[in-house]
Amino acid sequence: MTDESRSVRAQSWGVGLAVGAYGLGFGALAVANGFSVAQAMVLSLLVFTGASQFALVGVVGAGGAAASGAAAALALGSRNAFYGLRLAPILEVRGWRRLTAAQLTIDESTAVAISQPSQQLARTGFWTTGIAVFLCWNAATVIGALAVDQISDPEVIGLDAAVGAAFLALLWPQLTTTTTRAVAAGAAFLALALTPLLPPGVPVLAAAAVALVMAWPEPRRHPPRPTPPDATHE
């Protein structure tokens, strides 16, 4: 194993431990919002994308329908499909490994992979980060769910406000450009405006339309045709 490979693995496990800690919050929030410990564990095992899991728990916990929560989770998780398109030529996986790679395609594994200077290091970063986050996230989910299950009133320790705080913690590091800040501000404004008017969960789905509008490609404009030279001009 080369020094570069060791460095990438160390970076990957550092990311895994840091991100996995959020699983404590998810496990606690899931149980606090009416999910069982088993349901929280299944969500982390099968869904395994933090933003989508928090969205589902937040919508259902606020009184929204399960279908609305699932739709919000699906909308947030759809970005992973675009990550897959970017990673496919790097990973070049075949057979059953494609299913495993798809499950591990998340923000963190993608970021570590595409930041590497070579294809081999990118593969190392992707697999190590994906596995590290998966293990840490699921272990933390169990601990968080079991811990809050022993508390009679989760609101006493502030878990009723933790969904918003968790979303903010996930969102804030992504607001690095004018476009992302504009999308976030527009989505927040729309969701706040619609909250008094629509059932829980629907404003979240409506806010996603802001990102779609911002990402919609502008129609191509053909350059003006050059003016033909004056045939009478010498």
JOZIHU-V561681 format. One record per residue. N is the residue number from 0. RES is the residue in one small letter. SS is DSSP state (H for helix, E for strand, - for the rest). PHI is phi in degrees with one decimal (NA if undefined). NEAR is the number of other C-alpha atoms within 10 Angstrom. Layout:
((N;RES;SS;PHI;NEAR) (N;RES;SS;PHI;NEAR))
//
This chain:
((0;m;-;NA;5) (1;t;-;-78.9;6) (2;d;H;-62.7;8) (3;e;H;-63.8;11) (4;s;H;-65.4;15) (5;r;H;-61.8;13) (6;s;H;-63.6;12) (7;v;H;-65.7;21) (8;r;H;-64.2;20) (9;a;H;-63.7;15) (10;q;H;-61.2;15) (11;s;H;-62.9;26) (12;w;H;-70.6;20) (13;g;H;-62.5;15) (14;v;H;-64.0;19) (15;g;H;-61.1;23) (16;l;H;-68.1;18) (17;a;H;-68.1;15) (18;v;H;-72.2;18) (19;g;H;-59.1;23) (20;a;-;-61.1;18) (21;y;H;-63.9;19) (22;g;H;-61.1;25) (23;l;H;-59.2;22) (24;g;H;-65.0;22) (25;f;H;-65.2;30) (26;g;H;-58.8;34) (27;a;H;-66.4;26) (28;l;H;-66.5;28) (29;a;H;-60.5;29) (30;v;H;-68.2;23) (31;a;H;-63.8;22) (32;n;-;-100.0;19) (33;g;-;101.6;13) (34;f;-;-83.2;18) (35;s;-;-82.6;16) (36;v;H;-59.8;21) (37;a;H;-62.7;12) (38;q;H;-65.4;15) (39;a;H;-62.2;24) (40;m;H;-65.2;23) (41;v;H;-64.6;14) (42;l;H;-60.8;21) (43;s;H;-69.6;22) (44;l;H;-71.2;16) (45;l;H;-98.0;9) (46;v;H;-77.8;15) (47;f;-;46.4;21) (48;t;-;-150.9;22) (49;g;H;-54.4;24) (50;a;H;-59.7;18) (51;s;H;-66.3;22) (52;q;H;-66.2;24) (53;f;H;-63.9;24) (54;a;H;-63.1;25) (55;l;H;-60.8;24) (56;v;H;-64.9;27) (57;g;H;-65.6;24) (58;v;H;-66.8;26) (59;v;H;-66.9;22) (60;g;H;-65.2;23) (61;a;-;-84.0;14) (62;g;-;101.4;13) (63;g;-;-75.9;17) (64;a;-;-71.5;17) (65;a;H;-60.1;15) (66;a;H;-64.4;13) (67;s;H;-65.5;21) (68;g;H;-63.5;28) (69;a;H;-64.9;19) (70;a;H;-65.6;20) (71;a;H;-63.9;27) (72;a;H;-63.9;23) (73;l;H;-65.8;17) (74;a;H;-61.8;15) (75;l;H;-70.4;18) (76;g;H;-76.3;18) (77;s;-;-64.3;11) (78;r;H;-62.3;13) (79;n;H;-65.0;18) (80;a;H;-64.1;13) (81;f;H;-70.3;10) (82;y;H;-59.5;17) (83;g;H;-61.0;18) (84;l;H;-62.9;10) (85;r;H;-71.2;13) (86;l;H;-87.0;22) (87;a;H;-52.5;13) (88;p;H;-70.1;10) (89;i;H;-83.4;17) (90;l;H;-79.3;19) (91;e;-;51.7;10) (92;v;-;-88.2;14) (93;r;-;-134.7;9) (94;g;-;63.5;7) (95;w;-;-63.5;8) (96;r;H;-66.5;11) (97;r;H;-65.8;14) (98;l;H;-65.2;12) (99;t;H;-64.9;14) (100;a;H;-62.6;20) (101;a;H;-62.6;15) (102;q;H;-65.9;18) (103;l;-;-93.1;25) (104;t;-;-81.7;25) (105;i;-;-133.5;24) (106;d;H;-54.9;14) (107;e;H;-69.9;18) (108;s;H;-65.2;27) (109;t;H;-67.6;23) (110;a;H;-62.3;16) (111;v;H;-67.3;23) (112;a;H;-64.8;27) (113;i;H;-76.2;18) (114;s;-;-89.9;11) (115;q;-;-85.9;17) (116;p;-;-80.3;9) (117;s;-;-138.3;12) (118;q;H;-64.3;14) (119;q;H;-64.1;14) (120;l;H;-68.2;20) (121;a;H;-63.0;24) (122;r;H;-64.6;21) (123;t;H;-59.5;22) (124;g;H;-63.0;28) (125;f;H;-63.5;30) (126;w;H;-66.4;21) (127;t;H;-66.7;24) (128;t;H;-65.6;31) (129;g;H;-59.6;27) (130;i;H;-67.6;19) (131;a;H;-62.9;23) (132;v;H;-65.3;27) (133;f;H;-59.9;24) (134;l;H;-65.5;15) (135;c;H;-68.2;20) (136;w;H;-63.6;28) (137;n;H;-70.7;24) (138;a;H;-64.3;18) (139;a;H;-68.0;24) (140;t;H;-59.7;29) (141;v;H;-61.8;20) (142;i;H;-63.1;17) (143;g;H;-63.6;24) (144;a;H;-66.9;27) (145;l;H;-68.2;18) (146;a;H;-67.2;15) (147;v;H;-73.3;22) (148;d;-;-66.0;18) (149;q;-;-92.9;9) (150;i;-;-103.2;12) (151;s;-;-70.0;9) (152;d;-;-132.8;13) (153;p;H;-60.1;17) (154;e;H;-66.4;12) (155;v;H;-62.3;9) (156;i;H;-101.6;11) (157;g;-;85.7;9) (158;l;H;-71.7;18) (159;d;H;-68.3;17) (160;a;H;-105.3;11) (161;a;H;-76.0;18) (162;v;H;-61.5;21) (163;g;H;-62.1;14) (164;a;H;-64.9;12) (165;a;H;-66.1;17) (166;f;H;-61.7;15) (167;l;H;-62.4;11) (168;a;H;-64.5;12) (169;l;H;-75.0;14) (170;l;H;-81.5;14) (171;w;H;-54.3;11) (172;p;-;-65.3;8) (173;q;-;-86.7;11) (174;l;-;-85.8;13) (175;t;-;-104.9;9) (176;t;-;-128.5;8) (177;t;H;-61.2;9) (178;t;H;-64.7;13) (179;t;H;-64.5;15) (180;r;H;-67.7;15) (181;a;H;-65.4;15) (182;v;H;-62.9;21) (183;a;H;-62.3;20) (184;a;H;-65.8;13) (185;g;H;-64.9;18) (186;a;H;-65.0;21) (187;a;H;-63.4;16) (188;f;H;-62.3;12) (189;l;H;-65.2;18) (190;a;H;-62.5;20) (191;l;H;-64.6;14) (192;a;H;-67.7;12) (193;l;H;-89.5;16) (194;t;H;-56.4;14) (195;p;-;-72.6;10) (196;l;-;-104.1;10) (197;l;-;-121.0;11) (198;p;-;-64.3;14) (199;p;-;-55.7;21) (200;g;-;98.2;27) (201;v;H;-68.2;20) (202;p;H;-59.3;23) (203;v;H;-65.0;23) (204;l;H;-66.1;19) (205;a;H;-64.2;15) (206;a;H;-63.3;21) (207;a;H;-63.9;20) (208;a;H;-63.9;15) (209;v;H;-61.1;19) (210;a;H;-64.2;17) (211;l;H;-64.0;11) (212;v;H;-65.5;10) (213;m;H;-66.1;14) (214;a;H;-89.6;11) (215;w;-;-64.1;9) (216;p;-;-66.6;8) (217;e;-;-73.6;7) (218;p;-;-63.8;6) (219;r;-;-67.9;6) (220;r;-;-106.8;6) (221;h;-;-74.3;6) (222;p;-;-64.2;6) (223;p;-;-61.4;6) (224;r;-;-71.0;6) (225;p;-;-64.2;6) (226;t;-;-71.2;6) (227;p;-;-63.3;6) (228;p;-;-63.5;7) (229;d;-;-65.5;7) (230;a;-;-66.9;6) (231;t;-;-90.1;5) (232;h;-;-83.7;5) (233;e;-;-102.1;4))
//
